């Protein structure tokens, strides 16, 4: 476990960040990993033109540095994430 974030949540995010940046998973640094609760399915990062569930959503906000990129992930469960840009 890293902070408040279980390994089964963190590992897929680290693997995705490494693939996006073209680096190994050992070169991905977790900047922060915290539990979060969002007011809707937009996970605090809604995309224009999308409709989201209007109920509280529990998950995690994970920020990682991979290569020269910092990526902000919003995670609803193991393997269920998206990048907030």
Residue pairs with C-beta under 8 A, 6 or more apart in sequence:
1 7
2 10
2 30
2 33
3 32
3 33
3 34
4 33
4 34
4 35
4 60
5 33
5 34
5 35
5 60
5 62
8 78
9 60
9 62
9 75
9 77
9 78
10 30
10 33
10 62
12 78
12 79
12 81
13 62
13 64
13 73
13 75
13 81
14 25
14 28
14 30
14 64
15 25
16 73
16 81
17 28
17 64
17 66
17 69
17 71
17 73
18 24
18 25
18 27
18 28
18 66
20 66
20 69
20 71
21 27
21 28
21 66
21 67
21 68
21 69
22 67
23 66
23 67
27 66
27 67
28 64
28 65
28 66
29 64
29 65
29 66
30 62
30 63
30 64
31 63
31 64
31 65
31 70
32 61
32 62
32 63
33 60
33 61
33 62
33 63
34 60
34 61
34 62
35 58
35 59
35 60
36 44
36 58
36 59
36 60
36 61
36 74
37 56
37 57
37 58
37 59
38 44
38 56
38 57
38 59
38 74
39 56
39 57
40 46
40 52
40 53
40 54
40 55
40 56
40 57
41 52
41 53
41 54
41 55
41 57
42 50
42 52
43 57
43 59
43 74
43 76
43 82
43 84
44 61
44 74
44 84
45 72
45 74
45 82
45 84
45 85
46 52
57 76
58 76
59 74
59 75
59 76
59 77
60 73
60 74
60 75
61 72
61 73
61 74
61 75
62 72
62 73
62 75
62 81
63 70
63 71
63 72
63 73
64 70
64 71
64 73
65 71
71 83
72 83
72 84
72 85
73 81
73 82
73 83
73 84
74 81
74 82
74 83
74 84
75 81
